[in-house]
Structure formats: structure tokens, C-alpha cells
Amino acid sequence: MSESSFRKATPGRLVAITVTLLILLSPFLWLLQMSFKTNDQILQFPPPLIFTPTLENYISLWHSAFSASFVNSLLSASLSTALALLFGVPAAYALSRWAGRGKHALSFAILVTRMAPPIAFTIPFFLFYRWIGLLDTITGLVLVYTSFNLPLVIWMMQPFFDTIPVSLEEAALVDGARTRTVFTKIVLPMVTPGIAATAILCFLYAWNDFFFALILTRTNARTAPVAVVNFMNYEGWEWGKIAAGGSLVMAPVLIFSLAVRRYLVSGLTAGAVKG
Amino acid sequence: MERRRFIAFALTPSLIVLFAVAVLPAIYLIVTSLTPFQLTTPGSATDFSDPFRNYALLPGDPRFVNSLAVQAKLSVASVLFQVLLGMLLALLLNVPSRFVEFARTFFLIPMVLPPIVVAVIWKLIYAPDISPLYYAAQALHFTLPALTSSVDFALTAIIIADTWEWLPFTFLMVLAALQTIPDEYSEAALVDGASKLQIFWYVTLPFITPILVISGMFRLIDSVKAFPLIFLLTGGGPGTVTEVTNYYAYLLAFDTNEIGYSSAVTVVMLLLVCGISLGLVWMGRRKEALA
């Protein structure tokens, strides 16, 4: 018997799963539906569950400073991802192929830099940026995001390189190829899926950051997560805009994380940064 | 020889970058923790006349001591809930079915959402005038207290939100472990007349205990960083009921301008996190040795 007779998808179980899912996701769904309501509908009691959805909130966000902060988020997240990959992918390859002593200690030291609470980095970064004028700049954000994405790249890419047999490279080396050529022409193409997954996770970590952006930016480089919160402080409680802003901030995350679902655990356990 | 040079060449730039963005800031943090540094006081950044003053003040600072207690309560409660509920969820979803496999993805949503969006969602749930929670209570003629501004409930409100956010993580880890258990074991026990509870206790639980411990440790290390929830929901209040060490350090540095003192608080926090991380590695090694 190939199918297990012990674990069965009974109808009762499927119902239980569906109900649990609905309960778990209801806070999230509530925010989503609110983003399509007018402020009057939001304040109505009892809340109308059936209503004509409006794009009003999204349109007013588009015309506000929020769109600039959205672009800031996109820029800082993608640039830091590119930088982290540029430095981290060769380093992960080196660590994978390096058989010397201290390899594990070094890998662990690299990981530790990610486990530290963000506040430990914010104080020095803030003082340093203040001194050299990097506060409230995209460059400043890219630098700090790279600092926590680089260990992630090294940590995540290493297992991908580990799966490539060294004999494959040795064959090419015997044929007279240079190590650099072997790396770029043979090894790299084989780990493309790994690079893609790692890139998405790096992007998400930078995109999700709130803490660094809150402290290191003011207006010019303000990112979307900080902009959402600013709707609460200065423009009163415009729940429609807050809900729409929140939904826009989570949209890329939802799309991307579905794509890298398989790698989520290794990415998260490499010391999640949630500032 | 050429190959070894290439490997060194591939590794060096990253090590230099990591040294610059992680090791140097850590050293600088320790240096500022030895000074009475305030941005508004000239010369305070280089005043090393009484280097251990900040550290000497810590044990007598009621807010610092309180923040450790709050952190302990928040961490222990949310980690316990996350491990327990994550395990239950994993047991529920550990069935071979296309539909369930499809559904699993949606269970991960809270964890991948930007932490500030999670905070906004719970701000909404805890806002009496528009919250579905309060609507439901009202419909049942039941009066809910203002959760986030109540001394008795504020920390619980944070714990609930944090559990919601990170439950998918423990769920994912436990599910992965459950799927490595061969069905033959439970089937054999079933044939021998074991009840479902007995199978769970004697077959399933021993298998997943290591992963329960490890995922709990990961969550414990990360629970120190819970910032957006506290920032948005309670601001550390009412009073200092939800003021964890991380938040206290933030307020010290960026609200009251006590950068030197805040650095000392942060250094102590770093040492605690490093201690827990080392414990995690040690346990991982032990597990490998057993396997």
C-alpha cells in the first residue's frame, strides 16, 4: 500500500483546516477590504460586508507623497540586493570550496552579524551618517541594507554550491580552464535558481525594514513602511489611506514570497531581521 | 595554486565589507557605551573619565530592570504559544492532499508580511471605533476594555499580535519535521492497538522534539527585535508595561538623546542574544552527534 492509511484528508479535517485558515487570515482580510471602502463606510456600524468597492484611497495615495516613498523603497531594496549578490555569491562559493580549518567558525561569525538586534547597528550608523552626511539618503539605506543582506546571501548560497560536484570543476581545470572561467561559465549557471530565490529574499528583507528607515531617513529618502505610519501621526486617522498604503506595501511581498516559498525557512533562520 | 588564489579573492571583498559594516559598528558601540555621550553636549563623545559609569548605573535603573522583566514575559509567552500552536497547526495540516498543500501557502502570510503592516493590522483590530473585534463584542452585548491602553491587557495584546505574526514559522518548521516520520511507525502502533494520543506521545513527539526546541530558540533570539508592534500599538506604555529592552534603548538614544547610556543597554542586550545563539549552536552540535 503506497498511500498512507494513517494520515487521511477526511472531510471533517478539511473543514477544520478551512475554518482555521479563515480565522487566522481574518485580521489581514479586514485590512484589505477596508482599503476599498470610503471613510464613511469604514465608520459605519454594523460594518457593511457587501459594498461597492472604490479605488478612491489608492488614487489619492498615487497623487500624494506616498508614491515617492514607494519608489524610494523599490530603489533601496533592489540596489542593496544587487550589491549583496555581487559580494556575497563569490564569497559563498569560496566558503563552499574552502576546506581549510576555521571554515565553520567563519560561517558562524558571518551569521552572528545578522542575529544582533538592529538597534546595535542603528546607533553607530546614525552617528556615522550624521557625521558624513548620509542621513536621509538612499545611499545610506542601501549601505545598511547590504550589511544585513550580505550574510544572508553567503549563508543561503553556500548549500547551492555544495551540491555541485567538485569533480565537474576539476575536469574543466584539467582541460586548462582558469578557475575564474569555471566559476562564471560552469558553476554560476547551475545555481541560477538559488540566486533568484536569494535575491527575492534579500529584496523582501530590505523592503520590509521599518526600523532603519525610521531612524536614518526624514523626508527625501523616506520609505513606504514609514510613510504608512506617517498617515497615522499627521493626517489624522485616515483609515482608508492607511489600509490602502498597507496593502500596497504588502503587495510585492505576497507575490514574491509565493515564488520562494521553498526557501523561506532557510532564509528566515539565517537570523530574521525584523526591526 | 591559481585556484586557492581565486578562492581567497572571492572571499576577501565580503569579509572587508562585513568588517566595515558589522565589526566596526560593534566596536564603535562599545566605545560610545564607555562615554556619557549626548549629541547636545560637546566633548561628551570622547569623555572616558569614568568609562564604566553607564554599566554601573544599569542595575539601579528601574526602567532597565523592568524592561528585562517585560522582555522575559513577552518572549516566554509568545515563544510558548508559537511553538504550541504551530505544532497543533502542523499536525492538522500534515495530510497528503493537493488541497491542503495548496492551503499551506496561505498559512504563511502573516510571517512574510512587512512587520509594520502586521502592526497596522493589529492597530486596526485593537481600535475600538472601527475594529471587527469590538463590533463582534458589541453585537454580543459584551464590553471589551481598550486593550492596548490598559495596564492589565497591553502586554497580552502585544503577545497575541506577535504570536499571530510568527506562528507560521514554527508551523513550517514542525511540518517539515513531521514529514520525515515514516508512516510505518504510527501504523505499526495503530495495529498494536495504540490510541491516537498514545501515538502522538510515544511516536510523533520524540521525533519532533528537537525541531520544537530549535524553532523555539530561533523565535527567542528574534523576539528581542519586536519593535514595530510595540512602536505602533502601545509605544511602550501604558507607563512602562510594554517597554522591552530594545524599545527602551531606542527611546534612550533617539528620544531622550542619551546615546552613551543607550549604547551600554544595547551592549548588554547583545551579550544576552550572543549567549542564546551560542546555546543554539551547542544544541545543534549535540543533535548532530546524536544522529
Boltz contact constraints between the chains, C-beta under 6 A:
constraints:
  - contact:
      token1: [A, 4]
      token2: [B, 183]
      max_distance: 6.0
  - contact:
      token1: [A, 6]
      token2: [B, 183]
      max_distance: 6.0
  - contact:
      token1: [A, 6]
      token2: [B, 186]
      max_distance: 6.0
  - contact:
      token1: [A, 6]
      token2: [B, 187]
      max_distance: 6.0
  - contact:
      token1: [A, 7]
      token2: [B, 95]
      max_distance: 6.0
  - contact:
      token1: [A, 9]
      token2: [B, 95]
      max_distance: 6.0
  - contact:
      token1: [A, 9]
      token2: [B, 97]
      max_distance: 6.0
  - contact:
      token1: [A, 17]
      token2: [B, 103]
      max_distance: 6.0
  - contact:
      token1: [A, 21]
      token2: [B, 106]
      max_distance: 6.0
  - contact:
      token1: [A, 27]
      token2: [B, 121]
      max_distance: 6.0
  - contact:
      token1: [A, 27]
      token2: [B, 125]
      max_distance: 6.0
  - contact:
      token1: [A, 30]
      token2: [B, 132]
      max_distance: 6.0
  - contact:
      token1: [A, 31]
      token2: [B, 121]
      max_distance: 6.0
  - contact:
      token1: [A, 42]
      token2: [B, 130]
      max_distance: 6.0
  - contact:
      token1: [A, 87]
      token2: [B, 13]
      max_distance: 6.0
  - contact:
      token1: [A, 87]
      token2: [B, 14]
      max_distance: 6.0
  - contact:
      token1: [A, 87]
      token2: [B, 17]
      max_distance: 6.0
  - contact:
      token1: [A, 90]
      token2: [B, 10]
      max_distance: 6.0
  - contact:
      token1: [A, 91]
      token2: [B, 11]
      max_distance: 6.0
  - contact:
      token1: [A, 91]
      token2: [B, 14]
      max_distance: 6.0
  - contact:
      token1: [A, 93]
      token2: [B, 10]
      max_distance: 6.0
  - contact:
      token1: [A, 94]
      token2: [B, 7]
      max_distance: 6.0
  - contact:
      token1: [A, 94]
      token2: [B, 10]
      max_distance: 6.0
  - contact:
      token1: [A, 94]
      token2: [B, 11]
      max_distance: 6.0
  - contact:
      token1: [A, 97]
      token2: [B, 7]
      max_distance: 6.0
  - contact:
      token1: [A, 98]
      token2: [B, 7]
      max_distance: 6.0
  - contact:
      token1: [A, 113]
      token2: [B, 22]
      max_distance: 6.0
  - contact:
      token1: [A, 115]
      token2: [B, 221]
      max_distance: 6.0
  - contact:
      token1: [A, 115]
      token2: [B, 277]
      max_distance: 6.0
  - contact:
      token1: [A, 116]
      token2: [B, 270]
      max_distance: 6.0
  - contact:
      token1: [A, 117]
      token2: [B, 224]
      max_distance: 6.0
  - contact:
      token1: [A, 117]
      token2: [B, 225]
      max_distance: 6.0
  - contact:
      token1: [A, 117]
      token2: [B, 246]
      max_distance: 6.0
  - contact:
      token1: [A, 117]
      token2: [B, 269]
      max_distance: 6.0
  - contact:
      token1: [A, 119]
      token2: [B, 246]
      max_distance: 6.0
  - contact:
      token1: [A, 119]
      token2: [B, 249]
      max_distance: 6.0
  - contact:
      token1: [A, 119]
      token2: [B, 250]
      max_distance: 6.0
  - contact:
      token1: [A, 119]
      token2: [B, 266]
      max_distance: 6.0
  - contact:
      token1: [A, 120]
      token2: [B, 29]
      max_distance: 6.0
  - contact:
      token1: [A, 120]
      token2: [B, 266]
      max_distance: 6.0
  - contact:
      token1: [A, 120]
      token2: [B, 270]
      max_distance: 6.0
  - contact:
      token1: [A, 121]
      token2: [B, 25]
      max_distance: 6.0
  - contact:
      token1: [A, 123]
      token2: [B, 29]
      max_distance: 6.0
  - contact:
      token1: [A, 123]
      token2: [B, 253]
      max_distance: 6.0
  - contact:
      token1: [A, 123]
      token2: [B, 263]
      max_distance: 6.0
  - contact:
      token1: [A, 124]
      token2: [B, 25]
      max_distance: 6.0
  - contact:
      token1: [A, 124]
      token2: [B, 28]
      max_distance: 6.0
  - contact:
      token1: [A, 124]
      token2: [B, 29]
      max_distance: 6.0
  - contact:
      token1: [A, 147]
      token2: [B, 21]
      max_distance: 6.0
  - contact:
      token1: [A, 179]
      token2: [B, 2]
      max_distance: 6.0
  - contact:
      token1: [A, 179]
      token2: [B, 3]
      max_distance: 6.0
  - contact:
      token1: [A, 179]
      token2: [B, 6]
      max_distance: 6.0
  - contact:
      token1: [A, 180]
      token2: [B, 6]
      max_distance: 6.0
  - contact:
      token1: [A, 208]
      token2: [B, 114]
      max_distance: 6.0
  - contact:
      token1: [A, 210]
      token2: [B, 115]
      max_distance: 6.0
  - contact:
      token1: [A, 210]
      token2: [B, 116]
      max_distance: 6.0
  - contact:
      token1: [A, 210]
      token2: [B, 228]
      max_distance: 6.0
  - contact:
      token1: [A, 211]
      token2: [B, 227]
      max_distance: 6.0
  - contact:
      token1: [A, 215]
      token2: [B, 254]
      max_distance: 6.0
  - contact:
      token1: [A, 225]
      token2: [B, 114]
      max_distance: 6.0
  - contact:
      token1: [A, 225]
      token2: [B, 116]
      max_distance: 6.0
  - contact:
      token1: [A, 246]
      token2: [B, 117]
      max_distance: 6.0
  - contact:
      token1: [A, 246]
      token2: [B, 120]
      max_distance: 6.0
  - contact:
      token1: [A, 249]
      token2: [B, 114]
      max_distance: 6.0
  - contact:
      token1: [A, 249]
      token2: [B, 117]
      max_distance: 6.0
  - contact:
      token1: [A, 250]
      token2: [B, 113]
      max_distance: 6.0
  - contact:
      token1: [A, 250]
      token2: [B, 114]
      max_distance: 6.0
  - contact:
      token1: [A, 250]
      token2: [B, 117]
      max_distance: 6.0
  - contact:
      token1: [A, 253]
      token2: [B, 112]
      max_distance: 6.0
  - contact:
      token1: [A, 253]
      token2: [B, 114]
      max_distance: 6.0
  - contact:
      token1: [A, 257]
      token2: [B, 112]
      max_distance: 6.0
  - contact:
      token1: [A, 265]
      token2: [B, 172]
      max_distance: 6.0
  - contact:
      token1: [A, 269]
      token2: [B, 218]
      max_distance: 6.0
  - contact:
      token1: [A, 272]
      token2: [B, 222]
      max_distance: 6.0
  - contact:
      token1: [A, 274]
      token2: [B, 115]
      max_distance: 6.0
  - contact:
      token1: [A, 274]
      token2: [B, 225]
      max_distance: 6.0
  - contact:
      token1: [A, 275]
      token2: [B, 227]
      max_distance: 6.0
